[in-house]
């Protein structure tokens, strides 16, 4: 009996994830579609603008992250890490609180040079300070630059396309990874001293100068001069200036202006520098009222929760050393910070692909994270440190989502003439939230650590 000819075997195809029929061509087609979607998301973007704003976000925040990563080494285990957070954010908060009302009088060129000098000098003081007081003073100097920088760069996005804000947000997220990894790698993996690591960070702010003077197209920026109607001043709220002049007699500021016993008229007030400043202040206060509920409060809440976790709870999220992937207990703190920053980077880079229109749900979820981790610090019910890593990563995702989508929503919804001021003024929310978290953290970390020691868990006192 003759044997039947064997059918030819089909060409071998390596199975890929997905359906059983998946093949290399199918997989490549899917990957090509993904790349095309990414390219279409950035269609029309100016590469120079994107690169400059990504670097602005990176450098403006990277020293802030390095300082927080080094908090334990700067003040030791017996001082609450919330003290470092407070000095790292309070000057920034005050700058953002007052800056929007006058900073437009200063040109962007002068601001950038000032921020560079403040950042560099601050880190030199931190690196070479022989006492905690000197280190905190240096941290405060660097914080001034960070706060002014954030307010300035977010406001600058008003003069460019929407990609500038997306790249700024991505850069600030990248600062978390770069700053956290920078300190972790040099001080823990390579073994450099804290002083040497901080000294090397003093060279990072020069990138800000390169990005502004060498990469960014600056022809769209205003000059920022001290006269009404100049390009550097905020636009007036339509109709309100005229209304304010007509109602000047009822304004206590106007009523207090006398010259030879007579009240200034509306016409003379219009020519007065004091009158212009007062009207500008009133207009800006009217603007900020509309920002509180939809934007300022959710951003404030998410920052209170996440920085209370980072500075007040995270130092107490420890297990026996043989149950953690660390050589020393002090390694846990910068590792937590780096994992958190990875989550922040991913979510802050997401606006070209994903938009979150409702800002309150992620803020509430962040508070749930705070509640969960605080409860664990007390009752020790999470089985191992890997679950802690996952929760902290999720914390970073939520924080980054609220931050970048807050400013994206302002860009979409606030009228053009109010947008530059609104973007700058809303930056006060994150610093305000961090300040509140710093005060909470100083008390909470001390209490949690004392509670753990009383119940036989002394890890928070070890390095």
Backbone torsions as a table, in degrees:
resi	resn	phi	psi	omega
1	UNK	NA	124.6	-178.6
2	UNK	-75.6	141.1	-179.6
3	UNK	-77.3	143.4	177.4
4	UNK	-71.4	140.8	177.4
5	UNK	-64.5	136.5	-179.2
6	UNK	-75.8	134.6	177.5
7	UNK	-66.1	147.7	179.7
8	UNK	-70.0	137.1	179.4
9	UNK	-72.9	140.5	176.5
10	UNK	-66.2	157.2	178.5
11	UNK	-58.0	139.0	-177.9
12	UNK	-70.0	132.9	176.8
13	UNK	-126.7	126.7	-179.9
14	UNK	-73.2	122.2	179.4
15	UNK	-65.6	142.3	-179.9
16	UNK	-119.6	166.2	178.2
17	UNK	-57.4	143.2	-178.4
18	UNK	121.0	-142.9	-178.7
19	UNK	-73.7	165.4	-178.7
20	UNK	-64.8	-25.3	-177.6
21	UNK	-87.2	5.0	-178.4
22	UNK	-63.2	146.0	-179.7
23	UNK	-144.6	172.4	179.6
24	UNK	-58.2	-47.0	178.6
25	UNK	-59.4	-39.8	178.9
26	UNK	-64.5	-43.6	-179.6
27	UNK	-63.8	-43.0	179.1
28	UNK	-63.5	-36.8	178.7
29	UNK	-65.4	-40.9	178.2
30	UNK	-64.5	-41.7	-179.9
31	UNK	-65.2	-39.4	177.9
32	UNK	-63.9	-39.0	177.2
33	UNK	-62.5	-41.6	178.1
34	UNK	-61.9	-44.6	179.1
35	UNK	-63.0	-39.7	178.5
36	UNK	-64.0	-37.8	177.6
37	UNK	-64.8	-39.5	177.8
38	UNK	-64.6	-44.2	179.5
39	UNK	-62.4	-41.5	-179.5
40	UNK	-66.2	-30.1	178.1
41	UNK	-65.1	-27.6	-179.0
42	UNK	-107.2	18.2	179.1
43	UNK	-62.2	131.5	179.0
44	UNK	86.3	-1.6	-179.2
45	UNK	-74.8	140.8	175.4
46	UNK	-85.4	116.9	-177.1
47	UNK	-58.0	-34.5	-179.4
48	UNK	-68.2	-41.4	178.0
49	UNK	-64.6	-45.4	-179.7
50	UNK	-61.1	-46.0	-179.0
51	UNK	-64.4	-43.5	-177.6
52	UNK	-63.5	-46.3	-177.3
53	UNK	-72.1	-29.9	174.9
54	UNK	-65.0	-42.0	178.6
55	UNK	-68.7	-36.3	175.7
56	UNK	-58.2	-49.2	179.7
57	UNK	-62.0	-40.2	-179.3
58	UNK	-62.9	-54.5	-172.0
59	UNK	-75.2	-34.3	-179.7
60	UNK	-63.3	-30.7	-176.0
61	UNK	-104.3	-13.5	-169.9
62	UNK	-68.4	-37.8	179.3
63	UNK	-67.9	-36.3	176.0
64	UNK	-58.4	-43.8	-180.0
65	UNK	-68.3	-41.8	179.5
66	UNK	-60.7	-42.4	179.8
67	UNK	-62.9	-43.9	179.2
68	UNK	-67.0	-35.7	177.2
69	UNK	-65.3	-30.9	-177.9
70	UNK	-91.6	5.3	-171.9
71	UNK	-54.6	-45.2	-178.4
72	UNK	-63.1	-39.9	-179.5
73	UNK	-73.6	-26.5	-177.4
74	UNK	-78.7	-33.9	-175.4
75	UNK	-119.8	-11.3	179.0
76	UNK	85.5	169.7	-174.8
77	UNK	-73.1	-18.2	-175.2
78	UNK	-89.1	-10.3	178.6
79	UNK	-104.5	130.0	179.7
80	UNK	-58.1	135.1	179.7
81	UNK	-67.3	-15.9	174.8
82	UNK	-61.7	-23.3	176.8
83	UNK	-64.2	-44.5	177.3
84	UNK	-62.7	-43.4	178.8
85	UNK	-60.2	-41.5	-178.7
86	UNK	-62.2	-46.7	-179.9
87	UNK	-73.1	-21.0	179.0
88	UNK	-81.7	-14.8	-174.9
89	UNK	-127.2	-25.6	-176.6
90	UNK	-60.7	-48.4	176.3
91	UNK	-60.2	-37.4	176.8
92	UNK	-62.6	-42.7	179.6
93	UNK	-62.4	-45.4	-179.9
94	UNK	-65.0	-37.1	177.3
95	UNK	-62.7	-45.3	-179.8
96	UNK	-69.5	-29.9	-179.0
97	UNK	-69.7	-40.2	-175.6
98	UNK	-100.4	-27.1	-172.1
99	UNK	-59.0	-41.8	-175.7
100	UNK	-58.2	-18.2	-175.9
101	UNK	-88.7	-9.9	-179.8
102	UNK	-142.7	-14.8	-170.6
103	UNK	-67.6	-20.3	179.1
104	UNK	-67.8	-11.7	177.1
105	UNK	-79.7	-9.6	-178.2
106	UNK	-107.2	131.7	-178.0
107	UNK	-65.7	152.9	179.3
108	UNK	-62.3	-34.0	179.8
109	UNK	-60.7	-46.9	-179.5
110	UNK	-66.1	-39.2	179.6
111	UNK	-60.7	-46.7	-175.6
112	UNK	-62.6	-43.8	179.1
113	UNK	-63.1	-40.8	179.4
114	UNK	-63.5	-43.0	-179.6
115	UNK	-64.9	-37.5	177.8
116	UNK	-61.7	-47.1	-178.3
117	UNK	-65.0	-42.9	179.8
118	UNK	-63.8	-43.6	-179.4
119	UNK	-61.6	-47.6	-177.3
120	UNK	-65.2	-47.2	-179.5
121	UNK	-63.1	-40.2	179.8
122	UNK	-61.3	-44.1	-178.9
123	UNK	-70.2	-31.0	175.5
124	UNK	-63.6	-42.8	178.5
125	UNK	-64.4	-41.3	178.5
126	UNK	-62.3	-43.6	-175.9
127	UNK	-67.5	-38.8	-173.6
128	UNK	-104.1	1.5	178.2
129	UNK	-65.4	131.1	-177.8
130	UNK	-90.9	-6.1	-179.7
131	UNK	-134.9	163.1	178.2
132	UNK	-62.1	-37.4	-178.9
133	UNK	-61.6	-44.6	179.6
134	UNK	-65.9	-39.6	179.1
135	UNK	-64.0	-41.2	178.4
136	UNK	-65.9	-34.9	176.5
137	UNK	-63.5	-44.1	177.3
138	UNK	-63.5	-38.7	177.3
139	UNK	-61.0	-40.6	-179.9
140	UNK	-64.3	-38.8	178.5
141	UNK	-63.2	-46.9	178.6
142	UNK	-63.0	-32.8	179.7
143	UNK	-65.7	-36.2	176.1
144	UNK	-57.7	-44.0	179.9
145	UNK	-65.9	-40.4	-178.7
146	UNK	-65.5	-44.0	179.9
147	UNK	-65.5	-46.7	177.4
148	UNK	-64.5	-35.9	179.0
149	UNK	-65.6	-44.9	179.9
150	UNK	-62.5	-45.2	179.4
151	UNK	-60.9	-40.0	-178.2
152	UNK	-70.6	-48.6	-174.1
153	UNK	-70.7	-37.5	176.5
154	UNK	-64.5	-40.8	177.1
155	UNK	-65.0	-34.9	180.0
156	UNK	-62.7	-28.2	-179.6
157	UNK	-61.6	-20.1	177.5
158	UNK	-60.5	-28.5	-175.3
159	UNK	-91.9	-2.5	-178.5
160	UNK	-124.9	179.9	-178.5
161	UNK	-75.4	176.1	-173.8
162	UNK	-67.1	-16.0	177.8
163	UNK	-66.3	-27.2	-179.1
164	UNK	-62.4	-42.1	179.2
165	UNK	-67.9	-40.6	178.7
166	UNK	-62.0	-41.8	-178.6
167	UNK	-73.6	-33.9	173.6
168	UNK	-59.7	-48.4	179.7
169	UNK	-60.6	-41.8	178.2
170	UNK	-64.5	-39.4	179.5
171	UNK	-64.7	-39.6	177.5
172	UNK	-65.2	-35.9	174.5
173	UNK	-67.2	-40.1	176.8
174	UNK	-62.7	-31.6	177.6
175	UNK	-60.6	-35.1	178.3
176	UNK	-62.6	-46.3	179.8
177	UNK	-67.4	-48.0	-177.5
178	UNK	-63.6	-46.9	-178.5
179	UNK	-65.7	-46.6	179.4
180	UNK	-64.0	-45.0	-179.9
181	UNK	-68.8	-36.1	178.2
182	UNK	-57.1	-50.7	-177.5
183	UNK	-72.3	-41.1	-179.4
184	UNK	-63.5	-44.3	-177.0
185	UNK	-67.7	-46.6	-175.2
186	UNK	-73.3	-40.7	-174.4
187	UNK	-87.0	-28.7	-175.3
188	UNK	-105.4	-52.4	-175.8
189	UNK	-77.1	-46.5	-179.1
190	UNK	-83.5	-32.4	175.6
191	UNK	92.6	20.4	175.2
192	UNK	-68.2	156.1	176.7
193	UNK	-69.6	161.1	178.0
194	UNK	-59.9	-42.3	-179.3
195	UNK	-62.6	-44.2	-179.7
196	UNK	-64.4	-40.3	179.6
197	UNK	-63.3	-45.6	-179.9
198	UNK	-68.0	-34.8	179.0
199	UNK	-64.8	-39.6	177.7
200	UNK	-63.2	-31.6	180.0
201	UNK	-69.2	-16.6	179.8
202	UNK	-64.5	-20.8	-178.3
203	UNK	-85.5	-10.9	-175.9
204	UNK	-66.4	-38.2	-176.2
205	UNK	-61.3	-17.0	179.4
206	UNK	-62.6	-23.5	177.3
207	UNK	-62.0	-31.7	178.3
208	UNK	-61.1	-42.4	178.2
209	UNK	-65.3	-42.1	179.8
210	UNK	-61.8	-43.0	-178.2
211	UNK	-65.4	-40.6	-176.0
212	UNK	-77.7	-48.4	-174.1
213	UNK	-88.5	-19.6	-175.6
214	UNK	-111.6	-21.0	-174.4
215	UNK	-116.9	-47.6	-172.4
216	UNK	-69.4	130.9	169.0
217	UNK	-69.7	115.5	-170.7
218	UNK	-100.6	3.2	-175.6
219	UNK	-69.6	-15.2	-179.8
220	UNK	-90.4	-5.7	-176.5
221	UNK	-86.7	143.8	175.4
222	UNK	-75.5	163.2	-178.1
223	UNK	-81.3	-33.2	-180.0
224	UNK	75.5	76.5	-179.5
225	UNK	-120.3	164.7	-170.7
226	UNK	-91.7	65.3	173.2
227	UNK	-153.7	146.7	-176.6
228	UNK	-68.1	140.4	179.9
229	UNK	87.2	-3.6	177.9
230	UNK	-71.8	161.1	-178.9
231	UNK	-63.6	-24.8	-176.3
232	UNK	-82.0	-2.2	-178.5
233	UNK	-98.0	156.4	177.8
234	UNK	-71.4	150.9	175.1
235	UNK	-70.8	146.2	178.4
236	UNK	-75.0	150.9	173.9
237	UNK	-68.3	123.6	-173.1
238	UNK	-56.3	129.6	173.5
239	UNK	83.8	-17.8	-173.3
240	UNK	-81.6	-30.6	-178.9
241	UNK	-66.0	-44.9	179.4
242	UNK	-63.9	-39.9	179.0
243	UNK	-63.7	-39.9	179.4
244	UNK	-63.0	-36.3	179.4
245	UNK	-68.5	-40.3	-179.5
246	UNK	-66.9	-30.4	-178.1
247	UNK	-99.1	17.9	-174.0
248	UNK	-58.9	-30.9	-176.9
249	UNK	-66.7	-21.9	-179.9
250	UNK	-91.4	-3.6	-176.4
251	UNK	-87.6	124.5	-178.9
252	UNK	-60.5	-30.7	178.7
253	UNK	-66.6	-41.3	-179.8
254	UNK	-69.6	-41.7	-178.4
255	UNK	-63.7	-22.7	-179.2
256	UNK	-83.9	-6.9	-177.8
257	UNK	-90.3	112.0	179.7
258	UNK	-127.4	145.1	174.4
259	UNK	-136.0	112.4	-176.0
260	UNK	56.5	37.5	175.3
261	UNK	84.5	-0.9	-179.2
262	UNK	-114.8	148.5	179.9
263	UNK	-78.5	141.8	175.7
264	UNK	-61.3	142.2	172.9
265	UNK	-80.1	169.0	178.9
266	UNK	-60.8	-37.2	-179.1
267	UNK	-66.7	-41.8	179.6
268	UNK	-70.2	-32.4	178.3
269	UNK	-65.3	-37.0	-179.2
270	UNK	-62.9	-30.9	178.5
271	UNK	-86.9	-1.9	-177.0
272	UNK	-90.9	136.1	178.1
273	UNK	-64.9	-37.1	179.1
274	UNK	-65.5	-41.7	178.9
275	UNK	-62.5	-42.0	179.0
276	UNK	-63.6	-42.7	-179.9
277	UNK	-63.9	-39.9	-179.9
278	UNK	-66.3	-42.8	178.3
279	UNK	-63.9	-40.0	178.6
280	UNK	-62.4	-41.4	179.3
281	UNK	-63.3	-45.0	179.7
282	UNK	-62.9	-40.8	178.7
283	UNK	-63.2	-41.2	-179.7
284	UNK	-68.5	-35.0	176.2
285	UNK	-65.7	-36.4	175.4
286	UNK	-64.4	-39.8	179.1
287	UNK	-61.4	-44.6	-171.4
288	UNK	-70.6	-24.0	178.0
289	UNK	-59.2	-37.8	-178.6
290	UNK	-75.8	-6.5	-178.8
291	UNK	-96.2	-16.9	-167.6
292	UNK	-63.9	-57.8	-173.4
293	UNK	-69.7	-50.6	-173.8
294	UNK	-75.4	-26.8	-170.8
295	UNK	-124.6	-49.3	-171.8
296	UNK	-68.7	-44.8	-175.5
297	UNK	-65.8	-49.0	179.7
298	UNK	-62.5	-36.5	177.8
299	UNK	-67.9	-38.7	176.8
300	UNK	-61.6	-46.3	-176.5
301	UNK	-64.8	-42.0	-177.3
302	UNK	-67.3	-33.7	179.7
303	UNK	-75.0	-35.0	174.9
304	UNK	-59.1	-46.3	-176.9
305	UNK	-66.2	-49.7	-171.7
306	UNK	-72.2	-34.4	179.7
307	UNK	-81.6	-20.9	168.5
308	UNK	-67.7	-37.9	174.2
309	UNK	-62.4	-51.1	-171.6
310	UNK	-65.3	-40.0	-173.7
311	UNK	-103.7	-26.4	-176.0
312	UNK	-101.9	-30.3	-175.3
313	UNK	-107.0	-42.1	-175.4
314	UNK	-55.4	-38.6	179.1
315	UNK	-62.6	-13.7	180.0
316	UNK	-105.8	2.8	-179.0
317	UNK	-89.3	71.7	-172.8
318	UNK	-126.4	152.9	177.4
319	UNK	-126.2	172.1	172.7
320	UNK	-53.7	144.6	-172.2
321	UNK	-59.6	-33.1	-179.9
322	UNK	-74.2	-6.2	176.8
323	UNK	-103.7	4.0	179.5
324	UNK	-124.6	151.6	-178.3
325	UNK	-83.5	47.8	-177.1
326	UNK	-129.4	155.0	174.0
327	UNK	-86.6	-29.8	-179.2
328	UNK	-136.3	157.7	178.3
329	UNK	-65.0	-32.8	-178.9
330	UNK	-66.1	-17.9	178.8
331	UNK	-70.3	-22.1	-177.4
332	UNK	-66.1	-39.2	-173.4
333	UNK	-64.1	-53.0	177.2
334	UNK	-66.1	-26.3	177.1
335	UNK	-67.9	-45.6	175.3
336	UNK	-56.1	-44.0	-177.8
337	UNK	-63.7	-39.8	-180.0
338	UNK	-66.9	-41.6	178.1
339	UNK	-62.7	-43.4	176.4
340	UNK	-57.9	-43.6	-177.1
341	UNK	-69.3	-29.3	174.6
342	UNK	-62.2	-44.5	176.6
343	UNK	-62.0	-41.0	178.2
344	UNK	-61.5	-44.3	-179.1
345	UNK	-61.0	-44.9	-178.7
346	UNK	-61.3	-47.2	-175.9
347	UNK	-74.0	-34.3	178.7
348	UNK	-72.5	-16.0	177.1
349	UNK	-94.1	7.2	-168.5
350	UNK	-93.8	-10.7	-171.4
351	UNK	-62.5	-29.8	175.2
352	UNK	-65.5	-15.5	-174.8
353	UNK	-117.4	-36.0	-175.8
354	UNK	-133.1	133.0	175.6
355	UNK	-120.3	135.7	175.4
356	UNK	-107.7	110.9	-176.4
357	UNK	-85.3	-28.1	-177.6
358	UNK	-104.7	113.5	-170.5
359	UNK	-89.1	-18.3	-176.6
360	UNK	-74.3	-39.4	-179.8
361	UNK	-56.1	-48.2	177.8
362	UNK	-65.6	-27.8	175.9
363	UNK	-65.8	-39.9	178.4
364	UNK	-67.8	-40.2	177.4
365	UNK	-63.2	-34.1	178.2
366	UNK	-66.3	-38.6	176.1
367	UNK	-64.1	-34.6	176.2
368	UNK	-63.6	-38.4	175.3
369	UNK	-60.3	-44.3	178.9
370	UNK	-60.1	-44.2	-179.8
371	UNK	-63.0	-44.5	-178.5
372	UNK	-62.6	-48.4	-176.0
373	UNK	-71.5	-33.3	175.5
374	UNK	-65.7	-42.0	177.7
375	UNK	-62.1	-39.9	178.2
376	UNK	-65.5	-40.1	179.1
377	UNK	-59.4	-28.5	179.7
378	UNK	-85.5	-49.5	-170.3
379	UNK	-105.5	-8.5	171.3
380	UNK	56.2	59.5	-176.7
381	UNK	-110.5	-11.6	176.3
382	UNK	-77.7	125.9	-164.8
383	UNK	-65.1	-35.0	-177.9
384	UNK	-154.3	173.2	-173.0
385	UNK	-70.6	-20.9	-178.7
386	UNK	-67.3	-33.0	173.9
387	UNK	-68.1	-34.5	176.0
388	UNK	-63.0	-43.4	177.1
389	UNK	-55.7	-44.7	-177.3
390	UNK	-64.6	-43.4	-179.6
391	UNK	-65.7	-39.8	-179.7
392	UNK	-68.9	-35.7	174.1
393	UNK	-62.0	-44.1	177.8
394	UNK	-63.1	-37.3	175.4
395	UNK	-58.3	-44.5	178.1
396	UNK	-63.7	-39.6	177.7
397	UNK	-58.4	-48.4	-177.4
398	UNK	-65.2	-44.1	-179.2
399	UNK	-62.4	-43.6	179.0
400	UNK	-65.8	-37.5	179.0
401	UNK	-61.0	-47.3	-177.7
402	UNK	-66.0	-41.6	-177.9
403	UNK	-59.9	-57.5	-171.4
404	UNK	-72.4	-32.8	179.9
405	UNK	-76.8	-23.8	173.2
406	UNK	-60.4	-49.2	-178.1
407	UNK	-73.0	-30.9	175.6
408	UNK	-65.6	-39.6	178.2
409	UNK	-67.0	-38.1	176.3
410	UNK	-62.4	-44.0	179.3
411	UNK	-60.2	-36.6	-177.9
412	UNK	-79.2	-33.4	-166.0
413	UNK	-111.2	-22.4	-177.2
414	UNK	-85.7	137.0	179.6
415	UNK	-55.9	151.0	-173.4
416	UNK	-56.5	-41.7	-175.1
417	UNK	-70.6	-18.1	179.7
418	UNK	-102.2	-5.4	-165.3
419	UNK	-70.0	-44.0	-177.5
420	UNK	-60.3	-46.8	178.3
421	UNK	-63.0	-43.4	-175.9
422	UNK	-63.6	-41.2	178.8
423	UNK	-63.1	-44.3	-179.9
424	UNK	-68.5	-41.3	-176.3
425	UNK	-68.4	-34.1	-177.2
426	UNK	-70.8	-19.0	177.7
427	UNK	-63.4	-15.2	178.1
428	UNK	-66.5	-21.5	-176.0
429	UNK	-64.1	-47.1	-177.0
430	UNK	-66.8	-42.6	178.8
431	UNK	-66.8	-38.4	176.7
432	UNK	-62.7	-43.1	177.9
433	UNK	-63.7	-38.9	179.8
434	UNK	-68.4	-37.7	177.0
435	UNK	-60.9	-46.2	178.2
436	UNK	-61.6	-43.1	179.3
437	UNK	-62.3	-34.1	-179.9
438	UNK	-63.3	-44.5	178.7
439	UNK	-65.3	-42.0	177.8
440	UNK	-62.6	-42.6	-175.0
441	UNK	-65.1	-38.2	-179.3
442	UNK	-60.1	-39.3	178.4
443	UNK	-79.5	-40.8	-174.2
444	UNK	-68.3	-44.9	-179.9
445	UNK	-61.6	-43.0	179.5
446	UNK	-60.7	-43.4	-178.7
447	UNK	-68.8	-44.5	-179.0
448	UNK	-63.3	-43.0	-179.6
449	UNK	-64.5	-43.0	178.1
450	UNK	-62.4	-40.3	178.6
451	UNK	-62.1	-45.1	-179.5
452	UNK	-63.8	-41.1	179.4
453	UNK	-63.3	-41.7	179.2
454	UNK	-63.4	-25.6	-178.9
455	UNK	-104.6	23.1	170.9
456	UNK	86.3	5.8	177.8
457	UNK	-109.1	98.2	-173.3
458	UNK	-101.0	16.5	-173.7
459	UNK	-62.6	-33.5	-176.3
460	UNK	-67.8	-13.6	178.2
461	UNK	-96.4	-1.3	-175.7
462	UNK	-103.5	154.1	177.4
463	UNK	-124.2	NA	NA
